[in-house]
C-alpha cells in the first residue's frame, strides 16, 4: 500500500471492517467475513499486517475492548477512519473507471 492507495487485499480487509462495524470488527471476525462473503481465505497474520499498515497510514483506528470473560483476554477492535473511507471510495472510483474503459474497448 503506497501512500493512501489501497491494494486489493487491503481494500477487502477495510471493507470487512466497515461492514462489521466497530463493535464487531476484530481480526478473527474480519477473517470470517472474508471467508464467507468474499470467498477468500486469509491468515490472521496477513489480516493483522494489513490492519497495521492501515493504522500507520491513518486509515484504520484500533483499541482494546472490554474483557471477554476469559481471564486476561481482551480483543482488539478496528474502525475505518474518515481518511480510510475516502481511500475506499477512491479505490472504487478508479476500479469502476477502468471497468467502463475496458467495456468500451471491447465494444
DSSP file (Angstrom, degrees, kcal/mol; ACC not computed):
  #  RESIDUE AA STRUCTURE BP1 BP2  ACC     N-H-->O    O-->H-N    N-H-->O    O-->H-N    TCO  KAPPA ALPHA  PHI   PSI    X-CA   Y-CA   Z-CA
    1    1 A X              0   0    0      0, 0.0     2,-0.4     0, 0.0     5,-0.1   0.000 360.0 360.0 360.0 110.6    0.0    0.0    0.0
    2    2 A X    >   -     0   0    0      3,-0.1     3,-2.3     2,-0.0     2,-0.0  -0.819 360.0 -37.9 -96.8 134.7    1.7    3.2   -1.2
    3    3 A X  T 3  S-     0   0    0     -2,-0.4    54,-0.0     1,-0.3     0, 0.0  -0.295 122.1 -31.4  54.0-126.9    0.5    6.4    0.3
    4    4 A X  T 3  S+     0   0    0      2,-0.1    -1,-0.3    54,-0.0     2,-0.3   0.296 106.4 117.6-107.4   7.7   -3.2    6.2    0.6
    5    5 A X    <   -     0   0    0     -3,-2.3     2,-0.4    85,-0.1    -3,-0.1  -0.569  58.7-138.3 -73.8 138.9   -3.7    3.9   -2.4
    6    6 A X        -     0   0    0     81,-0.3     2,-0.1    -2,-0.3    -2,-0.1  -0.819   3.6-141.2-102.9 136.7   -5.2    0.5   -1.4
    7    7 A X     >  -     0   0    0     -2,-0.4     4,-2.5     1,-0.1     5,-0.2  -0.393  38.0 -98.2 -78.7 170.0   -4.1   -2.8   -2.7
    8    8 A X  H  > S+     0   0    0      1,-0.2     4,-2.2     2,-0.2     5,-0.2   0.914 123.2  47.2 -59.0 -45.1   -6.8   -5.4   -3.4
    9    9 A X  H  > S+     0   0    0      2,-0.2     4,-2.7     1,-0.2    -1,-0.2   0.924 112.0  49.5 -67.0 -43.4   -6.3   -7.2   -0.1
   10   10 A X  H  > S+     0   0    0      1,-0.2     4,-3.0     2,-0.2     5,-0.3   0.916 109.8  53.1 -59.5 -41.7   -6.3   -4.0    2.0
   11   11 A X  H  X S+     0   0    0     -4,-2.5     4,-2.4     1,-0.2    -1,-0.2   0.932 110.6  46.3 -59.0 -46.0   -9.4   -3.0    0.2
   12   12 A X  H  X S+     0   0    0     -4,-2.2     4,-2.1     2,-0.2    -2,-0.2   0.916 113.9  48.0 -63.2 -43.6  -11.1   -6.3    1.1
   13   13 A X  H  X S+     0   0    0     -4,-2.7     4,-2.3     2,-0.2    -2,-0.2   0.937 113.4  47.1 -63.2 -46.6   -9.9   -6.1    4.7
   14   14 A X  H  X S+     0   0    0     -4,-3.0     4,-2.7     1,-0.2    -1,-0.2   0.884 111.5  51.3 -64.8 -38.2  -11.1   -2.5    5.2
   15   15 A X  H  X S+     0   0    0     -4,-2.4     4,-2.6    -5,-0.3    -1,-0.2   0.877 108.9  51.6 -65.7 -36.5  -14.4   -3.3    3.6
   16   16 A X  H  X S+     0   0    0     -4,-2.1     4,-2.0     2,-0.2    -2,-0.2   0.922 110.9  47.8 -64.1 -43.2  -14.8   -6.2    6.0
   17   17 A X  H  X S+     0   0    0     -4,-2.3     4,-2.0     2,-0.2    -2,-0.2   0.941 113.0  48.6 -60.9 -47.5  -14.1   -3.9    8.9
   18   18 A X  H  < S+     0   0    0     -4,-2.7    -2,-0.2     1,-0.2    -1,-0.2   0.911 112.7  47.9 -59.8 -44.1  -16.5   -1.3    7.6
   19   19 A X  H  < S+     0   0    0     -4,-2.6    -1,-0.2     1,-0.2    -2,-0.2   0.821 112.0  49.1 -68.5 -32.2  -19.2   -3.9    7.1
   20   20 A X  H  < S-     0   0    0     -4,-2.0     4,-0.3    -5,-0.2    -1,-0.2   0.830 104.0-136.6 -75.8 -32.5  -18.8   -5.4   10.6
   21   21 A X    >X  -     0   0    0     -4,-2.0     4,-1.7    -5,-0.2     3,-1.1   0.082  29.7 -76.5  84.0 155.2  -18.9   -2.1   12.4
   22   22 A X  T 34 S+     0   0    0      1,-0.3    56,-0.2     2,-0.2    -1,-0.1   0.809 126.9  57.5 -60.3 -34.9  -16.6   -1.1   15.2
   23   23 A X  T 34 S+     0   0    0      1,-0.2    -1,-0.3    -3,-0.1    -2,-0.1   0.809 120.2  28.3 -67.7 -28.5  -18.2   -3.2   17.9
   24   24 A X  T <4 S+     0   0    0     -3,-1.1     2,-1.5    -4,-0.3    -2,-0.2   0.564  87.9 110.1-108.8 -12.2  -17.7   -6.4   16.0
   25   25 A X     <  +     0   0    0     -4,-1.7    53,-2.2    53,-0.3     2,-0.3  -0.520  38.6 142.6 -80.1  91.3  -14.6   -5.8   13.9
   26   26 A X     >  -     0   0    0     -2,-1.5     4,-2.5    51,-0.2     5,-0.2  -0.755  65.3-101.3-114.3 167.4  -11.8   -8.0   15.4
   27   27 A X  H  > S+     0   0    0     49,-0.5     4,-2.3    -2,-0.3     5,-0.1   0.921 123.5  47.1 -55.5 -46.2   -9.1   -9.8   13.5
   28   28 A X  H  > S+     0   0    0      1,-0.2     4,-2.2     2,-0.2    -1,-0.2   0.879 111.6  50.7 -65.4 -37.9  -11.0  -13.1   13.7
   29   29 A X  H  > S+     0   0    0      2,-0.2     4,-2.4     1,-0.2    -1,-0.2   0.884 110.2  49.9 -67.8 -37.8  -14.3  -11.6   12.7
   30   30 A X  H  X S+     0   0    0     -4,-2.5     4,-2.6     2,-0.2     5,-0.2   0.925 109.8  51.8 -63.6 -44.4  -12.6  -10.0    9.6
   31   31 A X  H  X S+     0   0    0     -4,-2.3     4,-1.9    -5,-0.2    -2,-0.2   0.921 111.8  46.2 -57.5 -45.6  -11.1  -13.3    8.7
   32   32 A X  H  X S+     0   0    0     -4,-2.2     4,-2.7     2,-0.2     5,-0.3   0.895 111.3  51.7 -66.0 -40.4  -14.5  -15.0    8.9
   33   33 A X  H  X>S+     0   0    0     -4,-2.4     4,-2.9     1,-0.2     5,-0.9   0.906 109.5  49.6 -64.8 -41.1  -16.2  -12.2    6.9
   34   34 A X  H  X5S+     0   0    0     -4,-2.6     6,-2.4     3,-0.2     4,-0.7   0.902 113.1  48.3 -62.7 -39.6  -13.5  -12.6    4.1
   35   35 A X  H  <5S+     0   0    0     -4,-1.9     4,-0.2     4,-0.2    -2,-0.2   0.920 121.6  32.8 -66.3 -44.6  -14.1  -16.3    4.1
   36   36 A X  H  <5S+     0   0    0     -4,-2.7    -2,-0.2    -5,-0.1    -3,-0.2   0.880 130.4  28.8 -84.5 -38.7  -17.9  -16.2    4.0
   37   37 A X  H  <5S+     0   0    0     -4,-2.9    -3,-0.2    -5,-0.3    -2,-0.1   0.868 132.3  29.3 -92.9 -39.6  -18.6  -13.0    1.9
   38   38 A X  S  <<S-     0   0    0     -5,-0.9    -3,-0.2    -4,-0.7    -4,-0.1   0.493  95.2-129.7 -99.4  -4.4  -15.5  -12.7   -0.3
   39   39 A X        +     0   0    0     -5,-0.3     2,-0.4    -6,-0.3    -4,-0.2   0.877  64.7 134.5  55.8  38.7  -14.8  -16.4   -0.6
   40   40 A X        -     0   0    0     -6,-2.4     2,-0.5    -9,-0.1    -1,-0.2  -0.974  48.5-148.7-121.6 130.2  -11.2  -15.6    0.3
   41   41 A X        +     0   0    0     -2,-0.4     2,-0.3    -3,-0.1    -9,-0.1  -0.835  25.3 170.7 -95.0 134.1   -9.1  -17.5    2.9
   42   42 A X        -     0   0    0     -2,-0.5     2,-0.1   -11,-0.2    -7,-0.1  -0.999  32.0-117.7-144.1 141.8   -6.5  -15.3    4.7
   43   43 A X     >  -     0   0    0     -2,-0.3     4,-2.0     1,-0.1     5,-0.2  -0.421  26.2-119.9 -74.0 154.1   -4.3  -16.0    7.6
   44   44 A X  H  > S+     0   0    0      1,-0.2     4,-3.1     2,-0.2     5,-0.2   0.873 115.1  59.5 -60.4 -35.3   -4.7  -13.8   10.7
   45   45 A X  H  > S+     0   0    0      1,-0.2     4,-2.1     2,-0.2    -1,-0.2   0.907 105.8  46.4 -59.5 -42.9   -1.1  -12.7   10.3
   46   46 A X  H  > S+     0   0    0      2,-0.2     4,-2.1     1,-0.2    -1,-0.2   0.890 113.8  49.1 -66.9 -39.3   -1.9  -11.3    6.8
   47   47 A X  H  X S+     0   0    0     -4,-2.0     4,-2.5     2,-0.2    -2,-0.2   0.941 112.1  47.2 -65.8 -47.3   -5.1   -9.6    8.1
   48   48 A X  H  X S+     0   0    0     -4,-3.1     4,-2.5     1,-0.2    -2,-0.2   0.864 110.3  53.8 -64.0 -34.7   -3.2   -8.1   11.1
   49   49 A X  H  X S+     0   0    0     -4,-2.1     4,-2.4    -5,-0.2    -1,-0.2   0.920 110.2  46.6 -64.0 -42.9   -0.4   -6.9    8.8
   50   50 A X  H  X S+     0   0    0     -4,-2.1     4,-2.3     2,-0.2    -2,-0.2   0.908 113.6  48.6 -65.1 -41.6   -3.0   -5.1    6.5
   51   51 A X  H  X S+     0   0    0     -4,-2.5     4,-2.3     2,-0.2    -2,-0.2   0.892 110.9  50.9 -64.9 -39.4   -4.7   -3.6    9.6
   52   52 A X  H  X S+     0   0    0     -4,-2.5     4,-2.5     2,-0.2    -2,-0.2   0.914 109.8  49.2 -65.2 -42.9   -1.3   -2.4   10.9
   53   53 A X  H  X S+     0   0    0     -4,-2.4     4,-1.5     1,-0.2    -2,-0.2   0.921 111.8  49.8 -61.2 -42.3   -0.4   -0.8    7.6
   54   54 A X  H  <>S+     0   0    0     -4,-2.3     5,-3.0     1,-0.2     6,-1.1   0.884 109.5  51.6 -62.9 -38.1   -3.7    0.9    7.6
   55   55 A X  H ><5S+     0   0    0     -4,-2.3     3,-1.3     4,-0.2    -2,-0.2   0.922 107.6  51.5 -63.9 -44.9   -3.2    2.1   11.1
   56   56 A X  H 3<5S+     0   0    0     -4,-2.5    -1,-0.2     1,-0.3    -2,-0.2   0.815 111.6  48.4 -62.6 -29.6    0.2    3.6   10.3
   57   57 A X  T 3<5S-     0   0    0     -4,-1.5    -1,-0.3    -5,-0.2    -2,-0.2   0.475 116.9-113.0 -88.6  -3.6   -1.4    5.5    7.3
   58   58 A X  T < 5S+     0   0    0     -3,-1.3    26,-0.3    -4,-0.4    25,-0.3   0.680  89.7 111.4  80.6  17.4   -4.2    6.8    9.4
   59   59 A X  S   <S+     0   0    0     -5,-3.0    22,-2.1    -6,-0.2     2,-0.4   0.636  75.1  40.2 -96.7 -17.6   -6.8    4.7    7.6
   60   60 A X  E     -A   80   0A   0     -6,-1.1     2,-0.3    20,-0.3    -2,-0.2  -0.984  64.2-161.4-132.9 140.4   -7.7    2.4   10.5
   61   61 A X  E     -A   79   0A   0     18,-3.0    18,-2.3    -2,-0.4     2,-0.3  -0.887  13.6-172.9-114.6 153.1   -8.1    3.0   14.2
   62   62 A X  E     +A   78   0A   0     -2,-0.3     2,-0.3    16,-0.2    16,-0.2  -0.979  10.0 172.9-144.1 159.0   -7.9    0.4   16.9
   63   63 A X  E     -A   77   0A   0     14,-1.7    14,-3.3    -2,-0.3     2,-0.5  -0.974  36.5-104.1-156.9 160.4   -8.5   -0.1   20.6
   64   64 A X  E     -A   76   0A   0     -2,-0.3    12,-0.2    12,-0.2     3,-0.1  -0.803  40.0-146.5 -93.4 128.7   -8.6   -2.9   23.1
   65   65 A X  E     -     0   0A   0     10,-3.4     3,-0.1    -2,-0.5    -1,-0.1  -0.040  31.3 -66.0 -83.1-173.6  -12.1   -3.8   24.2
   66   66 A X  E     -     0   0A   0      1,-0.2     9,-0.6     8,-0.1    -1,-0.2  -0.285  69.9 -76.0 -69.2 158.0  -13.5   -5.0   27.5
   67   67 A X  E     -A   74   0A   0      7,-0.2     7,-0.2     1,-0.1    -1,-0.2  -0.237  35.8-140.6 -56.2 146.3  -12.5   -8.4   28.8
   68   68 A X        -     0   0    0      5,-2.5    -1,-0.1     2,-0.4     3,-0.1   0.524  48.6 -94.6 -88.7  -6.9  -14.2  -11.3   27.1
   69   69 A X  S    S+     0   0    0      1,-0.5     2,-0.4     4,-0.4    -2,-0.1   0.045  99.3 106.8 110.3 -24.6  -14.8  -13.4   30.1
   70   70 A X  S >  S-     0   0    0      3,-0.2     3,-2.3     1,-0.1    -1,-0.5  -0.737  89.4 -93.7 -83.1 135.1  -11.7  -15.4   29.7
   71   71 A X  T 3  S-     0   0    0     -2,-0.4     3,-0.1     1,-0.3    -1,-0.1  -0.242 104.8  -5.1 -54.1 126.6   -9.1  -14.4   32.2
   72   72 A X  T 3  S+     0   0    0      1,-0.2     2,-0.6    -3,-0.0    -1,-0.3   0.576  99.9 135.0  69.4  10.2   -6.8  -11.7   30.8
   73   73 A X    <   +     0   0    0     -3,-2.3    -5,-2.5     2,-0.0    -4,-0.4  -0.832  20.9 161.0-101.9 116.8   -8.4  -11.9   27.4
   74   74 A X  E     -A   67   0A   0     -2,-0.6     2,-0.4    -7,-0.2    -7,-0.2  -0.982  28.0-136.3-129.0 143.8   -9.2   -8.7   25.6
   75   75 A X  E     -     0   0A   0     -9,-0.6   -10,-3.4    -2,-0.4     2,-0.5  -0.782  12.6-128.2-102.9 144.0   -9.9   -8.3   21.9
   76   76 A X  E     -A   64   0A   0     -2,-0.4   -49,-0.5   -12,-0.2     2,-0.3  -0.767  26.5-156.7 -87.3 132.6   -8.6   -5.5   19.7
   77   77 A X  E     -A   63   0A   0    -14,-3.3   -14,-1.7    -2,-0.5     2,-0.3  -0.780   3.3-150.9-109.8 154.0  -11.3   -3.8   17.7
   78   78 A X  E     -A   62   0A   0    -53,-2.2     2,-0.3    -2,-0.3   -53,-0.3  -0.920  11.3-175.3-129.2 150.4  -10.9   -1.9   14.5
   79   79 A X  E     -A   61   0A   0    -18,-2.3   -18,-3.0    -2,-0.3     2,-0.4  -0.995  28.1-122.1-143.0 139.2  -12.6    1.0   12.7
   80   80 A X  E     -A   60   0A   0     -2,-0.3   -20,-0.3   -20,-0.2   -21,-0.1  -0.700  33.3-137.6 -79.1 128.3  -12.1    2.6    9.3
   81   81 A X     >  -     0   0    0    -22,-2.1     4,-2.5    -2,-0.4     5,-0.2  -0.221  27.0-100.2 -77.5 173.3  -11.3    6.3    9.7
   82   82 A X  H  > S+     0   0    0      1,-0.2     4,-2.1     2,-0.2     5,-0.1   0.877 128.2  52.3 -63.0 -35.8  -12.8    9.0    7.5
   83   83 A X  H  > S+     0   0    0    -25,-0.3     4,-2.1     2,-0.2    -1,-0.2   0.878 108.8  50.9 -65.7 -36.3   -9.5    9.0    5.6
   84   84 A X  H  > S+     0   0    0    -26,-0.3     4,-2.3     2,-0.2    -2,-0.2   0.893 108.5  50.6 -66.2 -40.5   -9.9    5.3    5.2
   85   85 A X  H  X S+     0   0    0     -4,-2.5     4,-2.4     2,-0.2    -2,-0.2   0.896 109.9  50.8 -63.6 -39.3  -13.4    5.7    3.9
   86   86 A X  H  X S+     0   0    0     -4,-2.1     4,-2.4     2,-0.2    -2,-0.2   0.902 109.3  50.7 -64.3 -40.3  -12.1    8.2    1.4
   87   87 A X  H  X S+     0   0    0     -4,-2.1     4,-2.3     2,-0.2   -81,-0.3   0.892 110.1  50.3 -64.0 -39.3   -9.4    5.8    0.3
   88   88 A X  H  X S+     0   0    0     -4,-2.3     4,-2.4     2,-0.2    -2,-0.2   0.918 110.6  48.9 -64.0 -43.3  -12.0    3.1   -0.2
   89   89 A X  H  X S+     0   0    0     -4,-2.4     4,-2.6     1,-0.2    -2,-0.2   0.913 111.9  49.0 -62.6 -41.6  -14.2    5.4   -2.3
   90   90 A X  H  X S+     0   0    0     -4,-2.4     4,-2.6     2,-0.2     5,-0.2   0.898 110.3  50.9 -65.1 -40.6  -11.2    6.4   -4.4
   91   91 A X  H  X S+     0   0    0     -4,-2.3     4,-2.3     2,-0.2    -1,-0.2   0.922 112.0  47.2 -62.1 -43.8  -10.3    2.8   -5.0
   92   92 A X  H  X S+     0   0    0     -4,-2.4     4,-2.7     2,-0.2     5,-0.2   0.915 111.5  51.2 -63.9 -43.1  -13.9    2.0   -6.0
   93   93 A X  H  X S+     0   0    0     -4,-2.6     4,-2.3     1,-0.2    -2,-0.2   0.930 111.7  46.6 -60.1 -46.6  -13.9    5.0   -8.4
   94   94 A X  H  X S+     0   0    0     -4,-2.6     4,-2.2     1,-0.2    -1,-0.2   0.912 113.3  49.0 -62.6 -43.2  -10.7    4.0  -10.0
   95   95 A X  H  X S+     0   0    0     -4,-2.3     4,-2.3    -5,-0.2    -2,-0.2   0.923 112.3  47.5 -63.8 -44.7  -11.8    0.4  -10.4
   96   96 A X  H  X S+     0   0    0     -4,-2.7     4,-2.5     2,-0.2    -1,-0.2   0.880 110.2  53.1 -65.4 -37.7  -15.2    1.4  -11.9
   97   97 A X  H  X S+     0   0    0     -4,-2.3     4,-2.3    -5,-0.2    -1,-0.2   0.919 110.8  46.7 -61.5 -44.1  -13.5    3.8  -14.3
   98   98 A X  H  X S+     0   0    0     -4,-2.2     4,-2.4     2,-0.2    -2,-0.2   0.887 110.7  52.1 -67.2 -38.7  -11.2    1.1  -15.5
   99   99 A X  H  X S+     0   0    0     -4,-2.3     4,-2.2     2,-0.2    -2,-0.2   0.921 110.5  48.7 -62.6 -43.5  -14.1   -1.4  -15.9
  100  100 A X  H  X S+     0   0    0     -4,-2.5     4,-2.2     1,-0.2    -2,-0.2   0.931 112.1  48.5 -62.1 -44.1  -16.0    1.1  -18.0
  101  101 A X  H  X S+     0   0    0     -4,-2.3     4,-2.2     1,-0.2    -1,-0.2   0.885 110.4  51.3 -63.8 -38.3  -13.0    1.8  -20.2
  102  102 A X  H  X S+     0   0    0     -4,-2.4     4,-1.6     1,-0.2    -1,-0.2   0.894 110.0  50.0 -65.6 -38.4  -12.4   -1.9  -20.7
  103  103 A X  H  X S+     0   0    0     -4,-2.2     4,-0.8     1,-0.2    -2,-0.2   0.883 110.5  49.3 -66.1 -38.8  -16.0   -2.4  -21.7
  104  104 A X  H  < S+     0   0    0     -4,-2.2     3,-0.5     1,-0.2    -2,-0.2   0.882 110.3  50.8 -66.9 -38.4  -15.8    0.5  -24.2
  105  105 A X  H  < S+     0   0    0     -4,-2.2    -1,-0.2     1,-0.2    -2,-0.2   0.822 108.2  52.8 -68.3 -31.0  -12.6   -1.0  -25.7
  106  106 A X  H  <        0   0    0     -4,-1.6    -1,-0.2     1,-0.2    -2,-0.2   0.675 360.0 360.0 -77.8 -17.7  -14.3   -4.4  -26.1
  107  107 A X     <        0   0    0     -4,-0.8    -1,-0.2    -3,-0.5    -2,-0.2   0.475 360.0 360.0 -77.7 360.0  -17.2   -2.9  -28.0
